[in-house]
Every structure is written in structure tokens, then in C-alpha cells.
Amino acid sequence: MDCFLHKELGTEASIRMLLVLCVFSLISCEKDLSFTGLKNLECDPKDPIQNSHGVEGYTDKQSYAPGETIQFKIHSLTTSVELLIYRCGERQELLYRVDNVATRVQNYNCRSYSMGCDWKTSHQLIVPQKSWKSGIYAATLMNDYGEISYISFVIKSLLPSRNKILVLANTNTWQAYNNWSGQSFYLYGLNDRVKSANRLSFHRPNVFDSPIGDKGHLVNAELHLLRWLEKNQYEYDVVADYDLHVQADILEQYKVLILNVHPEYWSLAMRLQLSEYLDDGGRLMYLGGNGVYWKVALEDGGMEVKKLGGSPAFGRGESGQWRDIGSPEAEILGVQFSPAGYGSYATYRVTEPGHWIFQGTGVKEGELFGRENHNGGGASGHETDKMSDASPVNTVLLARGTNSNAGGAHMVYLENQAGGKVFSVGSISFTGSLEVDPVISTITKNVLDDFLK
């Protein structure tokens, strides 16, 4: 008899019966049986899983330049879907529509989370050369039952670009939290003894890449900044994490790089390029929290992380937290994540009111700002970063979040000898205040205007 179940157990009696049967059959059971259920679904990746999801899909890449072809891989329980493509900015701009894209049921297997789904292409289009500006785009899929899902992707600019601001879309983080089919860097639905997957494919649907709503830390949260930039008439380009990984000279094209909301997962190539950019006098605005935290290995179509340490199957060197392998994120950002304050939201308190970053705000020492916020309950929140022993000695603390238990984000500024400049806010929820808090908006505008000089 098989001593492990392939479904969740519903009662203690079921577990007791299982143990009795194991004893009588002289088969050794798993030592970590729990009354919350027992699962060991390790399976043959050749065995297909019937896809019962209503409608879902993915694109063959995460980002596209004008002239490149987007391939949409779509599954639906109906024979056709409506496909709408929007550019997500100050307004949701509908740029493409097909009422009847022929679709089919597309199955997968238990290893598709890491190996990719390998679905057939349902629809493709060539990115227009002029009419599609760089940004975050979302395809809406709706089937005949009215079921809806989203596919978010990035449109890049052809280089050289006339824009001087580059915003990095956190596509690695989008995928790290994507638990489609039960696996992510935080979940492993095949075996209760395994905490998370080590490798994830980009070639699968993403259940968390919806552009809808204000609160969050993934795609929809990143749109707060893009809307603010457009309302204030700043022209910008967007690229995906993988673009920064493979295109060694991409940062040289821009005066300012903005890290947005939750840039958590970084490869060695990404970090080296950022360091070189700042050493050459580049300007970085880190408008997020928990950034540059995990070192991942990237390849075309997937990424890998060893959260307990060790070398990945591809990439260079050790994996794990950057600080644990000798490169704490505060060396670059001035701040780094700590769990204090996790899940809380609060205002910032001014500590350096005379700094030029506060010009035009009228704030005084000890004054609070950042109370109004679309993404939580204050500009310092969700996950927060603070100064550490690894922060450069010239790091200036401008403001500190008022979250309890010393959990408030540290807003800091620093310069290096080459003229490189860094402004960090240390908070995932910060950009949720851009459109509703005048002090937050003025601070950000002061920095951006200075960095563009």
C-alpha cells in the first residue's frame, strides 16, 4: 500500500486510519505527518494535468521593443476569447482589440511551474513602431462565460531614446510571488515538507499580474508612480528586470534610474550594472522597499534562487540574500530591509528640514507627512528599509517612518565621489502617496528635477 496521500485529508480519523494501515502493511510513513493534512504529490512531469481554469495566458517574453512580435499563449474552456490591450498610465488607453481570438484547452504538468507550459500560440501581433509608447501594458482576456484574466508585459523604447528617465518594472518580483499551479518562491504545493520552489519559469500564467486596484506590491502598485510621472509631464521609458540583466549598456542611456515599489530579486549582472552606473555619476531614485534583497540566477525564460544558500544550476556564484554573501544592499541603497514594522503603515517624521529635498514643502523638524495614501494607511509601510552598519558614512537621514517598534522606513540621501546620487525612501507603500500627499509629491519632484540636471 502507498503510505502517502494524493489529496488533503479532511479529519483526524482519516489520518489515524492511514497510520494504522501503514503499520499493518509494514511500510514506513513520513515522520512529519500533521493534522493539518498530508501531501506528497511529487509526480512524473510527462503526466498531463487537465486544465480546469476558465481563462488564462502568458506572453513568450516579458518585454518587447517596437517591431518585435508578441506571442500570446492562451488557454480557455471556451473556443474563443476577447482580447483587449491597454497601456497603463495616467489613463487606461485601449490600443488593440480582437473580439474573437480562437482558443483551446491547454493543459500543463506538475513541473510546468519550473519547466514552462509550452502552450501553443493563440494570437500574435507586431508592436507598432510609433503609436505604442514605452510603459507597462496589460492584455485583458474574457471568455464566453464572462471570466476575465490579465497578462501584464513591458513595451520598451528603441535606443537611443530621447527620454532621460528609466523605470525598472519588477518582473522578477512579479514572478517570485506567482503561485500559479501552487508553486512560487514562497509556496510549494507538491510536498508539505518543502517550503518553496527554487526555480520558476516565466512561461506560465501569472495569477498576481493584474493592473487593477490601488493596494499591493506588484503590478498595480507600480502604476501609482507611472500615473504621477505622466500627470507631472515627465517622459520616461520602462524596461523589465531581464533587460537590465542582459543589456550591459542600457543604463548609460539615461540620467535617472527609478526603482519602484518592490524590486526584491536581482541577478549579479543587474547589481554590477547598477554599481557601475552610480560609479560613473548616475542617479538612482529608490522609491520602494525590500529592494535588491535576494540574489537570483536568470536565464531566458526563468530564474532560480537558493534561499538556504548554495549555487544555482545556472548563473555565477552563491545564491541567497545579498547581505549574506558579502554584499549588503545598504552599500548601494543606503538602507536595507528589516522585519520591524512589517505589515504596518504610518507617516514619516522630518529629521533634516533644512535639506534641499524639502524645499517648497514648508515642513519643520519633527513634523509629520505622508498620511494620505492609496496603498495602505501611510507612506511608510508594508515592508520597510532602514539604515544599517553597511550604509555609507555620508548617508543623510532625512525622515523616519513613525511605525511602532522602530519599524519606520528611513528616507535618506547620499552622494559618491564620482557624482553619483542616491535618494531612497525605504517603503513599499511610498508611491501610493504621490498623487494625494503634497509633501511626498514635492519631495519627489525636487529630487527628480535635481537628478535630471
Secondary structure, 3 states (H helix, E strand, C coil): CCCCCCCCCCCHHHHHHHHHHHHHCCCCCCCCCCCCCCCECCCCCCCCECCCCCEEEEECCCEECCCCEEEEEEEECCCEEEEEEEEECCCEEEEEEEEEEECECCCECCCHHHHCCCCCCCEEEECCCCCCCCEEEEEEEEECCCCEEEEEEEECCCCCCCCCEEEEECHHHHHHCCCHHHEECCEECCECCCCCCCEEECCCCCCCCCCCCCCCCCHHHHHHHHHHHHHCCCCEEEEEHHHHHHCCCHHHHCCEEEEEECCCEEEHHHHHHHHHHHHCCCEEEEEECCCCCEEEEEECCEEECCCCCCCCCCCCCCCEEHHHHCCCCHHHHCCEEECCCCCCEECEEECCCCCHHHCCCCCCCCCEECCCCCCCCCCEECCEEECCCCCCCCCEEEEEECCCCCCCCEEEEEECCCCCEEEECCECCHHHHCCCCHHHHHHHHHHHHHHCC
